[in-house]
Amino acid sequence: SQQGEEDPQALSIQEGENATMNCSYKTSINNLQWYRQNSGRGLVHLILIRSNEREKHSGRLRVTLDTSKKSSSLLITASRAADTASYFCATDSVGKSTFGDGTTLTVKP
Amino acid sequence: NAGVTQTPKFQVLKTGQSMTLQCAQDMNHEYMSWYRQDPGMGLRLIHYSVGAGITDQGEVPNGYNVSRSTTEDFPLRLLSAAPSQTSVYFCASSWLGGGLDLETQYFGPGTRLLVL
C-alpha cells in the first residue's frame, strides 16, 4: 500500500496564483522528497527535506514538514503555465522510497 | 554525463515471454532502484540495490528479478511476462547518506512495456 497520500488529487488554477499540495504519510521517515512529472516523462527532483527540518525553499517552491502530524506541503508561488504537471511526494526510510499517487496541477494561462 | 539511461524505450511482449530492461548510470551512485507506474498512479518500488552484489525486494517484486554485478548497471528481468505487467518502468539512482538515507534520486526516461 502507498505510504504517502497527496491531496488534492487534482488542482486547477490561473497563472499567477499560488498552488498548495499536501502529503500525508503513516510511518516514521528519514527524508521526504517532492518530484514533478510532466506527462509521459520521467520524474524530476524538486526538494528534499530531512526529518529534522521544518521548512525549505527553492526559488518559487516552499516545502514544510510536520513530523508530529506526519504531513508535508508543497507551495508553488506565482504559478506559470509551465508548472502544469503531476507532483509526487516520496517518503524515504532505510533505503526504500514510497510514492503517493500524486496531485495533478493545471495552470491556465 | 548521460545520467540514468534506460533501454528499450518501448517494448511489446506476448504473455509468457521473458525480457531484460536495461538501466545504467554514470554518476557512481551506490543506490539504484526500479519502479513501475500504472496509469494515474504513483511509482511502486519493485527492487532496489545499495551497492554492487546487494539487492533487496521492494513493494511489488513478484515476477521480476534483478542483479547488480557493477556499480553502473542494474538490469530488471521479467521472467514470464503477464498482461498485469503492462506498465511504465522507471530506473533511478542516488547517493546514500548515513543510515541508508536516500539523497536526490535521478530518474531515467522510462520504458513503456505492453504485454499482450
Interface residues (C-beta under 8 A of the other chain):
Chain A: Q2 G4 N30 N31 Q33 Y35 R41 G42 L43 V44 H45 L48 R50 F88 A90 D92 V94 G95 K96 S97 T98 F99 G100 D101 G102
Chain B: Y31 S33 Y35 G40 M41 G42 L43 R44 L45 Y48 V50 D56 G58 E59 F90 A92 L96 G99 L100 D101 L102 E103 T104 Q105 Y106 F107 G108 P109 G110
